[in-house]
Amino acid sequence: MSHALFTPLVLGDITIRNRIWVPPMCQYSVAARDGIATSWHLVHLGSLARGGAGAVIVEATAVVPEGRISAHDLGLWNDQQRDALAPIARFMREQGAVAGIQLAHAGRKASAWPEWGAERTDGSVPLEEGGWETVGPSSLAFPGMRSPRALDQDGIDAVVAAFAEAARRAVDAGFELLEVHGAHGYLIHEFLSPLSNERDDSYGGSLENRARLLLQIVDAVRDEVGTGVALVVRLSATDWTEGGLTVEDTIAVARWLADHGVHLLDVSTAGNVPASIPVGPGYQTRFAAQIRDATGVPTGAVGLITDPEQAEHILVSGQADVVLIGREMMRNPHFAFEAARALRFPTPPVPNPYRRGLRHDFPSI
């Protein structure tokens, strides 16, 4: 039986113990609305690292206050936020997982109601109720939300600088893997997609121009933290909508990102406009495979990956280099243990205090 899930992976100077990763999952749990991580984040993320994942990536963490999806999101625009994240990163590393964090700017989809804990969950939070002005590549609104202010050159430069500054704070806090969020209809994806980018300057029109912001952010992050840190970009491979971003576009962007020092692409889809999506088990995996086959760039597959055999098949069939398992990990933080049992992997990533409970299944420990 193959054990591809438990093969280590080297990205930059970082060795990741296995190919089972936890993707960023918004928790909307910063009750104080100050972007500072809480005990919830420590226990939530720590349990996932303790459960045997190779890498655990902290939820979308805004690089500026106005870049938050909701007022209850994490942030990394000041040193107090950095210091609150440091013990979380340290605990994840102590459990053998690589500590990752997703750096994000929500663009025109910012100032939203949190997914839970509010009286409503749709549309923009009114300014008089704590909302804020949003920004985007153009003044086109996401359906049902406020129209954003189109960024000028000074605004774009400030966004690029904010990503670099947040990357420095992340590394100083102990994170070894950085993911730039370029998917799900947030600011970078808004620039990439012709459905949200109507600019007529060097950031609009051609795909090369629409990708300029992303490449500038990647370069700024690389210049700030060096080449040893693992650098990942999450992309929506398609908008699932005629006239929108296509997988062929994303393949071209993937090649450019590799040239700019990105180690791996976390391949998701959609989020920029409402779309009809054929959702099913592993429904996005084929896009990771297409990008990997066309470019040779390592990819991560995400989306309704729920059992060990399915995850193993994705890797051994060459569709992706890692699997990112989100909702199943929330249901079962010990997914990696169960995968080791199902695949008869003899040395599961089990913390010492838990070994007694698993000796029946793994006599070798």
C-alpha positions in Angstrom: 0.0 0.0 0.0 1.3 3.5 -0.9 2.0 6.1 1.7 2.2 9.3 -0.5 0.3 11.3 2.2 3.2 10.7 4.6 6.1 11.6 2.3 7.9 14.7 3.5 7.9 17.8 1.2 10.6 20.4 1.0 9.7 24.0 0.2 12.5 26.5 0.4 14.4 25.7 3.5 11.4 24.2 5.2 10.7 20.4 5.4 7.1 19.5 5.9 6.5 16.2 7.5 3.6 15.1 5.4 1.2 16.1 2.6 -1.9 16.6 4.8 -2.3 20.3 5.3 -5.0 22.4 7.0 -6.1 25.3 4.8 -7.1 28.7 6.2 -10.6 28.7 7.7 -12.1 31.9 8.9 -13.3 31.7 12.5 -14.8 35.2 13.0 -13.8 34.9 16.6 -12.1 38.2 17.4 -14.8 39.6 19.6 -12.8 42.7 20.5 -12.7 43.6 16.7 -9.0 44.5 17.1 -7.5 41.8 15.0 -5.7 40.2 17.9 -5.7 36.4 18.2 -7.4 34.9 21.3 -7.4 31.7 23.3 -9.9 30.3 20.7 -7.3 30.5 18.0 -4.6 28.9 20.1 -6.8 25.9 20.9 -8.4 25.6 17.5 -5.1 25.8 15.6 -3.1 23.9 18.2 -5.5 20.9 18.1 -5.1 20.7 14.3 -1.3 20.7 14.7 -1.4 18.2 17.5 -3.6 16.0 15.3 -0.8 15.2 12.9 -1.2 17.7 10.0 2.0 18.5 8.1 1.2 22.2 7.9 -1.5 24.3 9.5 -2.3 27.6 7.8 -3.9 30.3 9.9 -7.1 31.9 8.6 -7.2 34.9 6.3 -5.3 37.5 8.2 -5.7 41.1 7.1 -2.7 43.2 6.3 -4.7 46.4 6.9 -7.8 47.1 9.0 -9.9 47.8 5.9 -8.8 44.5 4.4 -10.7 42.4 6.9 -13.7 40.4 5.6 -15.5 41.2 8.8 -14.7 43.2 12.0 -14.1 39.8 13.8 -11.2 38.7 11.6 -7.5 38.4 12.5 -5.1 41.1 11.5 -1.3 41.5 11.2 -0.9 45.3 10.7 0.6 46.0 14.2 3.1 44.4 16.6 0.5 43.6 19.2 -1.2 41.3 16.7 2.2 39.8 15.9 2.9 39.1 19.6 -0.5 37.4 20.1 0.2 35.1 17.2 3.7 34.1 18.3 2.7 31.5 21.0 0.3 30.0 18.5 3.0 29.5 15.9 5.3 28.2 18.6 2.9 25.6 19.8 2.2 24.4 16.3 5.9 24.0 15.6 6.3 22.1 18.9 3.7 19.6 17.7 5.8 19.0 14.6 3.6 20.9 12.1 4.8 23.8 9.9 3.2 27.0 11.1 1.6 28.8 8.1 -0.5 32.0 7.8 -2.5 33.4 5.0 -2.0 37.1 4.3 -5.1 38.7 2.9 -7.0 41.8 1.8 -10.7 41.3 1.2 -11.1 44.3 -1.3 -14.7 45.0 -2.3 -15.9 42.0 -0.2 -14.7 43.6 3.0 -16.9 45.2 5.7 -19.1 42.1 5.6 -21.2 40.6 8.4 -19.4 37.6 10.0 -20.7 34.2 9.0 -22.1 33.6 12.5 -22.8 35.7 15.6 -24.6 38.6 13.9 -28.3 39.3 13.2 -27.7 39.1 9.5 -25.0 37.6 7.3 -25.6 39.2 3.9 -24.5 42.6 2.4 -22.2 45.2 3.7 -22.2 46.4 7.3 -23.5 50.0 7.3 -20.9 52.7 8.2 -23.1 53.7 11.1 -22.9 50.2 12.5 -19.2 49.8 12.3 -18.6 49.2 8.6 -16.0 50.9 6.5 -15.3 52.1 3.0 -14.0 49.3 0.8 -11.6 49.4 -2.1 -11.1 47.4 -5.4 -9.6 47.7 -8.8 -12.7 49.4 -10.1 -15.9 50.8 -8.5 -17.8 47.7 -9.4 -19.7 46.3 -6.4 -19.9 42.6 -5.5 -23.6 41.8 -5.9 -25.5 42.9 -2.8 -22.6 44.9 -1.3 -21.5 48.5 -1.3 -19.5 49.9 -4.3 -15.8 50.1 -3.5 -13.5 53.0 -4.2 -11.2 52.3 -7.1 -7.6 52.2 -5.9 -5.2 54.8 -7.3 -1.5 54.3 -7.6 -0.7 55.5 -4.1 -3.4 53.1 -2.8 -1.9 50.2 -4.7 1.6 51.0 -3.5 0.3 51.1 0.1 -1.3 47.6 -0.3 1.9 46.2 -1.6 3.8 47.7 1.3 1.2 46.4 3.8 1.7 42.8 2.5 5.4 43.0 2.9 5.1 44.5 6.4 2.7 41.8 7.5 5.0 39.1 6.0 7.8 40.5 8.2 5.6 40.4 11.3 4.5 36.8 10.4 8.1 35.6 10.2 9.1 37.4 13.3 6.1 35.7 15.1 7.6 32.3 14.0 5.6 31.4 10.9 7.6 29.3 8.4 5.1 29.3 5.5 3.3 32.3 4.1 0.3 32.1 1.8 -0.8 35.1 -0.2 -4.5 35.1 -0.7 -5.2 35.6 -4.4 -8.6 33.7 -4.6 -12.3 33.8 -3.6 -13.1 37.2 -5.0 -10.9 39.2 -2.6 -8.7 42.1 -3.7 -6.0 40.2 -5.7 -8.6 38.0 -7.4 -10.6 41.2 -8.2 -7.6 42.5 -10.0 -7.0 39.2 -11.8 -10.5 38.8 -13.1 -11.9 40.8 -16.0 -15.3 40.6 -14.4 -14.2 43.0 -11.6 -11.3 44.8 -13.2 -12.3 47.5 -15.7 -9.1 49.6 -15.4 -7.4 51.1 -18.4 -4.0 51.6 -16.8 -1.1 49.2 -16.3 -3.2 47.2 -13.8 -6.1 46.5 -16.2 -6.8 45.1 -19.7 -4.4 42.3 -20.5 -3.8 39.4 -18.2 -0.3 40.5 -17.7 -1.5 43.9 -16.5 -4.2 42.3 -14.3 -1.6 40.1 -12.6 0.7 43.0 -11.9 -0.5 43.6 -8.4 -0.1 39.9 -7.4 3.4 39.8 -8.8 4.4 43.0 -7.1 3.1 41.7 -3.8 5.0 38.4 -4.2 8.2 40.3 -5.0 7.7 42.6 -2.0 7.1 39.7 0.3 10.1 37.8 -1.1 12.3 40.9 -0.7 11.2 41.3 2.9 11.5 37.7 4.2 14.1 36.1 1.8 14.0 32.8 -0.1 14.1 30.3 2.7 10.5 30.9 3.9 8.0 28.7 2.1 5.8 30.9 -0.1 2.4 29.7 -1.4 -0.2 31.6 -3.4 -3.9 30.6 -3.3 -5.6 31.1 -6.6 -9.2 30.7 -7.9 -8.4 28.7 -11.1 -11.7 29.8 -12.7 -14.6 32.2 -12.1 -17.0 29.5 -13.4 -18.6 32.3 -15.4 -18.4 33.2 -19.1 -16.0 36.1 -19.6 -14.3 35.5 -16.3 -11.0 34.1 -15.3 -10.2 30.7 -16.9 -7.9 27.9 -16.1 -5.8 28.8 -19.1 -5.4 32.3 -17.6 -4.4 30.7 -14.3 -1.8 28.5 -16.0 -0.1 31.6 -17.4 -0.2 33.3 -14.0 1.2 30.1 -12.4 4.2 30.2 -14.7 4.9 33.9 -13.8 4.5 33.1 -10.1 7.1 30.3 -10.3 9.5 32.7 -12.0 9.0 35.1 -9.0 9.9 32.5 -6.4 6.5 30.9 -5.4 7.0 27.3 -4.2 3.4 26.0 -4.5 0.0 27.0 -5.6 -3.1 26.3 -3.5 -5.7 25.8 -6.1 -9.3 26.7 -5.4 -12.0 28.2 -7.6 -14.7 30.9 -7.7 -15.8 33.6 -5.2 -15.6 36.7 -7.4 -19.1 36.6 -8.8 -22.1 34.4 -8.1 -21.8 31.3 -10.2 -23.3 27.9 -10.8 -20.7 25.4 -9.5 -20.9 21.6 -9.9 -20.0 20.8 -6.3 -19.1 17.2 -5.5 -16.2 15.2 -3.9 -12.9 16.6 -5.0 -14.7 18.9 -7.5 -11.7 21.3 -7.7 -8.9 18.8 -7.9 -8.9 18.7 -11.7 -7.8 22.3 -11.8 -4.8 21.6 -9.5 -4.0 18.7 -11.9 -4.3 20.9 -15.0 -2.0 23.6 -13.6 0.5 21.1 -12.3 0.6 19.2 -15.7 0.9 22.3 -17.8 3.5 24.1 -15.7 5.4 21.7 -13.5 4.6 24.0 -10.5 3.7 22.0 -7.4 0.0 22.4 -6.4 -2.3 21.8 -3.5 -5.8 20.4 -4.0 -8.7 21.5 -1.9 -12.5 21.1 -1.8 -14.5 18.2 -0.4 -11.6 15.9 0.3 -12.9 13.8 3.1 -11.3 10.4 3.4 -7.8 9.0 3.4 -8.1 6.8 0.3 -9.4 9.7 -1.7 -6.6 12.0 -0.5 -4.0 9.3 -1.2 -5.4 8.7 -4.7 -5.1 12.5 -5.5 -1.3 12.3 -4.7 -0.4 8.9 -6.3 -2.3 9.8 -9.5 -0.2 13.0 -9.8 -3.1 15.4 -9.5 -1.5 17.4 -6.8 1.5 17.5 -4.4 -0.5 18.1 -1.2 -4.1 17.9 -0.1 -5.7 20.7 2.0 -8.4 19.3 4.2 -10.6 21.9 5.9 -14.1 21.0 7.0 -13.2 17.3 7.6 -10.4 18.5 9.9 -12.9 20.6 11.9 -15.0 17.5 12.3 -12.0 15.3 13.0 -8.8 17.1 14.0 -7.1 13.7 14.1 -7.6 13.0 10.4 -3.9 12.3 10.0 -4.0 9.5 12.6 -7.0 7.9 10.9 -5.3 8.2 7.5 -2.2 6.4 8.9 -4.4 3.6 10.2 -6.4 3.3 6.9 -3.2 3.3 4.8 -1.3 1.1 7.3 1.4 3.6 7.7 3.5 2.3 10.6 4.8 5.5 12.2 1.9 8.0 12.5 2.6 11.6 13.6 1.3 11.0 17.1 2.3 13.2 20.1 3.9 11.2 22.9 1.0 11.7 25.4 -1.4 10.2 22.9 0.6 7.1 22.0 -0.9 5.0 24.7 -4.3 5.5 23.2 -3.2 4.3 19.7 -1.0 1.3 20.5 -3.8 -1.1 19.6 -3.9 0.3 16.1 -0.2 0.9 15.8 1.8 -1.7 17.7 5.1 -0.1 16.6 4.5 2.8 18.9 
